[in-house]
Amino acid sequence: MESVPSHRERLVPPWWMLAVLLLIVPAALLVFLPVSIVTGMIVAIGLYAAIVLALWLGAPSIELRDGQLRAGRARIGVHELGTPDAVLGSEAKLALRAGWDPADHHVVSPWTTSLVRVPVIDEEDPTPAWIMSTRRPERLAAAIEAAQKSR
């Protein structure tokens, strides 16, 4: 029997981005208007739906379940991780710009402005840390610490 995750989050685009993407509809309609208004409407709605679907399906998820942290497609046991650090605001922007270590495992989203950084303490693992975007960094960091204490 599988347990309930102690943290689960999908990094989908915010609602306002989907509203802004509606500008694709009149733009596509204008392009196809000389051909046919019906063709323009079909292409515009199809294009909008395809972009929204691609953003939704391509959004990574962060999940903590059964002592395993999953970020995107990668998994790691919480016993192989150090103390998580919630990074907010300007510190998060700095970590993604100047503090970028290519050896870290990154699962970041451009529309999420906070991060959790967790060092990897496993000597065999070449990855020094996991950097994950999250809308609730304190909650994710607390869930990782609770999972580490329960093991």
N, C-alpha and C positions, 0 to 999 in steps of 0.2 A: 504494500500500500504506500502510495506516494504522499508525502506530507504537504501541507500548505506552505507556500513560500513566505518567508519573513519579510521579504521586500521584493517587489516586482514593479518595474516601470518600463514603459515603452516610450522612446524619445521621438514621438511624432511631432510634426510641425504644429505651432499654435494656431488657434482659430483665425487670427487676423491675417496669417499668411495665406490661408485658403481663401479669405475674402479678397486679398490683394491679387491673388491669382485669377480671380474672376475677370480681371482686365484682359486676359487672353481671349475671352469670348468676343468682345467688340473688335479687337485687333484682327482675329482670324475672320470674323464676319466681314470686315472691310476688305480684306485681301480677296475673299471669295465672292464678294458681292457682284462683280462684273460677270461671273460665271452663272451663279444662281443663288438666290437668297436661301433656298432650301438646302443647297449644298453647303453654303456658308454656315448655316445653323448646325447642320450635322457635323461638319468638321470642327467648328468652335466648341460644341459640347463634347465631342469625342476627345479633342485635344485636352480640354480642361479635365475631363474624367481620367484620361491616361496619366496626366501629370500628378494629379492628386493620388491616384492609385500607386504610382511609382514612389512618391514620397512616403506614403503609408507603409507599403511593403518593404521599402528600403530602410525604414527607421529601425535602429538597433534597440535591443532591450537589455535591461540590467535586471538580473534576478539572483536572489540569495535563497537557496533551498537545500536542506539536508547537508549543511556544512560545505556546500559548493557555491562559489560565486561565479556567475556566468555573465560575461559582458560581450555582447555581440555573439560570435560563434565560439569564443574561447571560454574555458572553464579552469578554475583553480580551487583547491581546497583552502578553507579559511585557516587551517593549521599551518599553511605555507606562507601566510601573510603576516605583516607586522601591524602596527597601530594605524588605523585609517585617519586621514586628515581631511576635514571638510574645507574646501577652498572657495571663497566667495568674492564677488565683486571684482575690484581692480587686481587683486591677487590672482584670481582665476585667469583674467585676461593676460597678465604677465606670465603666468605659468604656460599658457598656450602660445605665447609669442617668444619671449626671450628664454624662458625656462624649458623649452621643448627638448626633451632627450629622445632621440630616435630609437633608442634601445627599449624604452618603456612600451608597454602595451596600451595603446590609446583607443578608446571608444568615445569619441567626442561628437557633439552635435552643434552646428553653428547657431542654433536658436536657443540653446540652453547655456546660461551664463554662470553656472556654478559647477564645481567639480568635486570629486573625492579622489584623493591620491592615497594609495595603499602600497607601502614597500613590500617587496617579495623577499622573504628571509630564507628561502630555500637556497642552499649553496649550489645545487646542481642546475638551477634555473638561470639562464643568461639574462632574463628580463629583470631589471632592477625594481620596477614598480608598475602598478596598474593605475592609469588615469582614466576616469570615467565621468562623462557629463551626467548630471542629474538635476532634477528640479527640487529635490529634497535631500540636500547633502548631509545635514545633521542626522536625519532619519536613517539614511543608508549607512553612515559611519557607525551609528549606534547599533544597527542590526548586525553589522560585521563583527563588532566587539562582543555583542551578546552571543553570536554563533561561536566565536572563539572561546568564550568562557564556558559554554555548554559542552565543548568537546573535551 
